[in-house]
Amino acid sequence: MKVKMISRNPDNYVRETKLEHHKMARNYDPALHPLEGPREYVRALNATKLDRVFAKPFVCNLSGHRDGVSCFGKHPKQLSQLATGAYDGEVRIWDLANRTSSRHFVAHDGFVRGVAYAPDGKLIYTVGDDKTIKVWKADAPDVGEEEEPVNTILSRYGLHGISHNRKGNSFATCGEVCAVWDEKHNDPIKTLKWGVDTLHTISYNPVETDILACCASDRSIILYDQREAQPLRKIVLTMKSNKLSWNPMEAFNFTVANEDCNLYTFDTRKLQTPLKVHFDHVSAVTDVDYSPTGKEFVSASYDKTVRIYNAHHSHSRDIYHTKRMQHVVCVAWSLDNRYVFSGSDEMNVRMWKANASEKLGVIRPRERVNFNYQEALKQKYAAHPQIKRIARHRQVPRHVMNAQRKMRLVKDKEQVKEANVRKHSKKGKVPYVSEKKKHVIKEEV
């Protein structure tokens, strides 16, 4: 009797070495895989649950300041260096890789209002309540040498902020006026003013480097061009803006942190209406900073939380908080897009992961492939109710939850009242006003 045997060539499925992947024969005909959809959904559900299980965003706490942290300065060339200023006039330089303070010195009498690095990273500029601009070497002095500024410039006006041009040698300060300075001169090369008492924050555009913007005490946001003799445009909001940050990838967009618990993203070409209103904070928003990709930004608030937003979404994708963290005054996003820094009233600088569930350390190639696959599954099934619910769920502090509930009640009652007035008024007398247009009062040119 003749017996027929199934035979396979080992070269088609056996690995030559352990480093190679298994060769697998696969027929992609959907008729042969009827359960592929349900199987993928379960994998996406499990990936979303694991994402929340491993969400541990807090990395470390940098302690050393003896008063509240007031401002940050990011080194343009080194990821491991961060400068912070405090309410007692002290400036500290942190070595983030070793999580230690590598250098500290008293820079000003009173608050340090701003810290900025020169584009080459060799100089640090600080401004304070003592009306001085001080220039320091970024490198620590030699052993036995005292910490002395390279240059001290005395300003005629009070100083509230500083920003350095990303490409040139100029830097700008704000206070009673907006002053543009040159590194080689001790007098401002240009002074710009638009009838405002105080400008309390200033920021150069990182792409169009001649454009800068200020937030003023009269609830306005003012745009300047350092090539012009007069300010360009001005918009007035219903409440004061505390900080401003430009989008590093879209030169015409910027986001402001406002006292009314919201953030507003504007397009400089159409300032009458914000592109997006970002909600969720329950107290005044104190600071905002964009990620280097321009897709997200981080905000700090007096409600003792740090929130991360997608630039095109109204609600935050994540919220960071600890029991000990008090009012958060300043935030910064690292230039490698992996970490977020926050400085608060209780003298601590905290370091967080930008992606809460990201694995730190070395990731092997097979792990990387698996993470990418899970991420693709989560995006594919993001709209499914169960996955959406798990991905959005966050534990928030009780005082934040109660404040959110209260704000929601107030908003609902205002909408009911407006609807009742409209119902009992002449048709067209009470117009519908969109949420975006409610917060901008006027634009001046």
Summary of the structure (lengths in Angstrom):
residues: 445
radius of gyration: 26.7
end to end distance: 99.9
largest distance: 109.7
contacts: 1341
relative contact order: 0.11
helix: 17%
strand: 36%
